[in-house]
Amino acid sequence: MLTEPTGRDGRGTFAAAKASLVGAPGLQVVPAVSSAPAAGTLAEPLVFALQPDNELILRLRTPDGGVPAATCVQLRGAVELFAGDRTQGKLDKHFGSDEADCTRMGRSRPDGTTDWYESTARMHAGRSGVVTLHSLTAGAVGDVTVQDGLGAVLVTKQIALPQPGERLEVELVVTMVPRRIRGRVLDGDGAPLPYVGIKLQAGERTAYASTGKDGTFAFADIYSDAPVQLTASQNGFAAEAMHDIGRDRDGQPIEFRLQRGRPVRITARDALQQLVPVRIEVDSGAATPPPPQELAAGDYQFADLPPGTVTFHCQLGGQRFELQHDTGNPDAVLRVPTPARAVIVAPVGWPEPEKGFYLVAMATRLDAVGEPFELRLGEDDKHPQLLLPGRYRIALVAQRWQDDKPERRPLGPAAEVELRASETARVLLH
C-alpha cells in the first residue's frame, strides 16, 4: 500500500505498523530504516535520508537500428541489485522502474542464516526494446544478457551499476537473425482449433505458445540454428509432433490436424487373472500422450491416444513385456508371468558409501540369459519387489550417476537365491 506523499517540508504520516520502503521523485527507493532511533510521532518523527536516484537504461537493438524479436533481458550480480540490499518492490515501479522478476540463490550457514551469493532480475523490453531501472546498488558489477524464447543467450555485457545521481545507458545489439516459425492447428474436419498448446523443443531447451481463435500460432523470438520439434496438444485430442524443422522451413506455414483422442483402460494380469502391480506405459508412435490415471496397482486408464495401433509395455524383473493394441477397443490386458517377490536386505551395520554414491543391489539370472538389473534395498516386507521366478545372484554395489550413465562398484556381499512364483523371499546379502 502506498501512503500519501509528504508535504513540501518533507513531513508526512502513514497509518501502518511499519513502513517497508521509502522513496521520492529524483531520490532512491530504500528500506524504510530511520537514520536514528525515533518513536515515529509528531514530536519525534522518523527521519529518512535519501540519496539521489540512479538510473539504468538498457536498449535492445538490431544492427540496422530496429527492435529485435528477443526482448527478455537478465541482470545478474553477486549482491542484491536494488539499493538497500533488497529485491524490487512496488515503490520502485511507482517511481518509473520497469517490472523485474527478482530471484536469488544462497546456501545455509552453520548458524542457520543464509549466505546469498547471486541475485538475478529478469525484465521484458516490450515493443520499445527499452528497459529502465532505478534505485540500484551503486557500483555493483553485474552481467546483462539478452535471451531468446528458449533462454539461449544472444548478447552479454558486463557493467557496473551507476552511482547515485548518475544515469547509465547500455546498448545491446542482437546480430543474430530470428527464426520465423508459424502455423495452424485444425481438427479432423479441417476446422480451426483455438487454445491448443504448442511446445517447441531445441535440444534441452523448451518454449511454449498457444493457438489463437483462428487456430494459428507463431514463435517470433527463437534464434536457434538447430532443427526444432513442435508438439500440439489439447484435452480431448491425440497430441501430434513434427520433428527436424530447420531454418529452411522458416516462413512456411506448419499445419497440424489433430484427431479425437481415444481412451483405453489396461490391466496387467498373470495366467490366474490376478492383477500384477507393474507400471504400464505406452508408445503411440506420435507425441507422448498425457500420463495415465492409476486406478489400482497394475490398472491404468489412458486418455487421448491416437487412432490405430499403440504398444503398451511394462518392465518385470529386468524384462520387457509388450502388447500391440488397437485403440478402437477401450479395454486391454497385458499378460505377464506370475511374479515372485523379494525383499533385499544389506548386511547389518554396513557403512554408507563415499559421498556421491548410494547402495543398491544388482540381480543376475543364473538360469536364463539376461542383462543384470538394479533392485532397491529395504527391509519393508509390505513392499517387496517383483521378479520373474528363477535362480538369481544378487550383489551389493555402490552406485552413482555420471554423465547420465551409472558407475557401479561391487562391494562384496551377495547371495544366490531361488525365487518361486507367488512366494515372497527375504534375501540377506552377506
N, C-alpha and C positions, 0 to 999 in steps of 0.2 A: 504494500500500500504506500502511495506517495503522499507526503504531507503537503500542506500549504507552504509556499515559499516564504522565506524570511523577508523582512522589510528592508528598506534602504540602509538601515543601520546594522544589518546583519543579524538581527534578533528575530526569533520566531518560537513557536511552540508546536509540540506534536503530542497527540493523545495515544500513547503506546507505552508499554512497559519498558521497551528498549528499542533503539534505532539500530539498523544493521549497516546501512550505508549512508553517506552524506556527500553531496556534491553541489556544484553551482555552475552556471554558464561560464565557460572560459577557464574553469578550475577543475582539478581532478576529482573523480569519484573515488572515495577511500572508505575503509571501515569506520564506522561512527565511534571512534575512541577519543574521548576528551583529552586535550593536551595537558590537563591537570585534574586531579580528583575534584568532583563537584557534586552537589545534591541535585542539580537539574531544576532549580527553582528560579523564580524571578530575581531573588536576591543572590543566588549562587548558581548561575547558568553554566551549562556545559559549553565548553569552548572547543571549536574545531578549526584547526589551522590548515587551510587547503593550499596546495601548490598549484602553479599554473598548469593547465591541461597540456598534454602532449597528444599528437595525432599521427596515425599511420595510415597511409593510403596505398592500397595495392591495386595496380591497374593491369588487367589482363589484356593482351593484345596479340594479334597475328602479325606476321611480317609486313603486311600491307596496311596495318593500322586498324583492322576490323576487330570485332569481339570474337574470341574463339568459342567453339561449341562447348569445350570443357570450362566449367565455371566453379568447380569445387576447389577451394583454397584451404591449405592447412598451415598453421603456425605452431611450431614445436620448440620447446626450450627445456632447460634443466631446472628452471624455477617457475613459480606461478607467473603467468603472463600479465595479469592485471594488478595495478598499483595496490599495495597493501597486502600482498601475499594472498591472493584470492582468485576465484573464478569470476566470470562476468555475471552481473546482476541486472535487474530491471532498470535501475537508475542509469546504468551505462547506456542502455538503449534510449532512455528518455532524453539523454543529452547528445544523441547523434551517432552512437556506435551501431554498426550493423550487428545482427544477432550472431553469436558464436556459440557453437556446441562445445562445451569445455569438458575435458576428461583429464585425469591424472593417474599416474602409476606410482606405486610405492611398495615398500617392504617393511615388515614388522620388526621393531627393535625389541631387545630383551625386556625393556621396561614396559612394553605394551603400547608405546607410541608408534607412529608410522613415519618412516623416512620417505618423503615424497621426492622422487628423483626425475620425474618427467611430467611436463604439462603440455596439453595439446588443445588448440582451438580450431574448430572446423567452421568455415563460412562458405556461403554461396554468393558469387558475384552478380548473378542475375543477368538481365539483358544489357545492363550498362557495362559489365565487365569490371566493376569497381567495388572494392571492399574498403570500408572506413572503420577504424577502431580508435577509441580514445581511452585515456586513463590507463596507460600501460606501464609495466615495470621498467623504469628508466634504465637504459644501458644494458638490459638483459640481452644476451646473444641467443638467437634462435634461427631455425631453418624455415623458410617459406617454400611450400611446394604447391604446384598446380597438378591436380589429379583428374583423370578421366572417369567415366562412369563405372569402370572396373576397378578403380582405385590405383591404377598404374600412374606412376609419377612421370609427368611430362616436362616440368621445369623445376629446378631447385636453386634457391639463393640463400646465402647466409647473411643475416642482417643484425645490427644492434638496434634495439628499440630506442626511440627518441627520448631525449632529456625533457624535463618539464619546460613548457613554453615552446618546444620545438615541433616541427611538422616534417615528417619523412615520407617521401613518395618513392615507391618502388615499382618499376615496370617489369612485368613478367611476360616474356614473348614466347608464345607457343608456336614452334616452327613446324610441328608435325601436322599432317592432314587427317581430319577425322573420317571415319567410315560413314557410309550412308546406307544404313540397314533399315529397311521398312517393308511392310507387308500388310496382309489382312487375314482374318480368320473367318471361315464360313462353316455352316453346319452341313450335314449330308445333303440337304436340299438346295444348297447354294445361297442361303440367307445369311447376312452378316451376323456375327456373334459378338455382342458387346461384353466388356468387363472380363475378358479372358486374360489370365496371367501368362505373360511371356517371360521366360528365363533365357538369358544369354550367357553362355559359358565360353571362356577362352583360357584353356589350361585350368589352373586352380582358381581363377577369378570369375566372379559372377555378377551380373547386373539384371535388373528386373524392370518390366514395363507392363502395361495392360492395354487392351484394345479400347477404342472409343465406341460411341454408339453406332458408328458405321462399320465397326469390325476392324479398323485399321490400327496399326501400331508403328512406332519408329524408335530407333536408338540413334540419337544425334551426337552423343558425346563419347563414342567409343573410338579409340585410336589404334587398337591392337592390329598388327600386321598378320598375326596368326589366324588361321581359319577358326571360325566360331561355330558353336552349336546353338540352335534355337529350339526351345520346347514350349508348346502351347498346351495349357491345361485349364479345365473348368469343371466344377462339380457336375456330374451327370453325363460327361463325355469322356471317351478314351483319349488320354493325352497322346500327342504326336510330336515327334522330334525330327529335326533336319540337321544333318552333320556337314562338317567341312565347307562352310560358307566362307569363301575367300573374298579378297578385295575385288576380284574380277566380277563379282555379282553385285557390287555396290550400285545402288540406284535402281536395280531391277526388283520389282515387287515380288515378295515371297508369300506364297499362298498356302495356308493350312485349311484342310477340310476335316473337321472333327466329326467322328461318328458317335452315336449314342453309346455310352458305356454299358457293359453287361455285368450283372452280379453273379458270383459263384461262391457257394459255400462248400468248403472242402475239409475233410477229416482224414487223419492218418490212423489207419486201423491195421491190426495184425490178423492172422488167419482165424482167430477166435472172435473177430469183430470187436475186439476191445480197442478203445482209443489209446493211441500211443502219444505221449506228451512231447512231441518234437515241434520245432519251429518250421512252418511251411512258408516257402517263398515262391515267387513266380517270375518267369522270364516270358515277357509278352512279345518280344521281337520288335517293340517300338519303344516309346518313352516309358519310364518307370511309373507304374500306377501308384495310387496313394497306398499308404500302409494298411494292411488288413485289420479288421476288428477281431480280437481273440475272444471267442465265445467261451472256450474252455481250453484246457491244455490239449493241443492236437486238433483243435476245432476252430477254423478261421472263416470269416466272411470277407471276401474280396469284393470291391466295387469298381466300377468304371474300367473294366477290362475291355480290350478291343474285340471286335467280331473276329471269329476264326479260332485257330488252334494256339494255345499257350502251353507252356511247360511249367507244371508245379514240381517243386523239388524240396527235399529235406536232407539233412545230414544225420546219420545214426551210426555211432561208433566209428567215425572216420570214413564212412562210405556214403555215397550219394545215391538217393533213390528218386526216381522221376515218374511223372505221369503226363502224357500228352493228352490235352483235353480241349474239346470244342466248347467255347464259352456260350454257345446257344443252349447248352444244358446247364441249368443253375446249380446242379449238385454233382459233387465229385468225391471219390475216395482214393487216397494214395495208400497203396498196400506196402507194408513194411514187415519184416520178421518180428516175432515176439521177442522183445529185448530182455537181456539180463541187466541187472542193476548192481552198481558197485559204489562203495564209499572208500576213497583213497586217503589213507592217514599217514602223515610223515612220522618219522621216529620221534618219540617223546623227548622234548628238550632240544630238538635240533635248532641250531642257531640261525638267525636271519642272515641272508646272503649279503654281500657287499652292496654299497649304495648303487642304486640304479637297477639292481636285479631283484627278482622275486621268485618264490618257489612254485613250481608246477610239477606235474607228473607227465611222462611220455609213455604211451602204450604202444607195443608192437605185437602184432599177431604172430604166434608161433605155429599155427596150424593152417594158415592161409596167407596168400600174397596180399600185401597192402602196405601203404606208407605209414610210418609212425604218426600218431596224432596226440594232441595235447588233452590232458584231463586236469581238472581243478582239484586241489586238496581240500579236505574238510573232514569234520567229524560228525556232521549232521546227518543222522540216519533217515531223517524225514525227507531229505532232498538228495537221493542217490543219483548217480549219473547213469545214462543209458548206454549200453554197449551191445554189440552183436554177440550171441553166445559163442564161446570158443575159448581157446587157451591163449593167454597173454603173458608177456613180460612187461611189468610196469616199473619204471625207474624214476627216482627223484632227480630233478635238474634245476639249476638256476637259470633264469631266462630274463632277457631284456630285449627291447626293440631298438635297432639301429638302422637308420635309412629305410624304414618300412620293412625291415627284414628281422626275423628273430635270431638272436645269438643265444645258444644254449650250452651250458656247461654241466656235464654229468657229475653228480655228487657222490655216487656210490650206492646208497641204499636202494634196494629194488626187491621185487617179489615176482614169482611165477604163480599164476592162478588159473584155474578152470572156472569159467563163468557159465552158468546154466540159465536157460530161458525161464522167465518169471520168478527167478530167485534173486535175492539181494545178498551180496558178499561184502564183508568188511575187510579191506586189504591193507594190512600194516606193512609199510616199507621198512626194511631192516638191512 
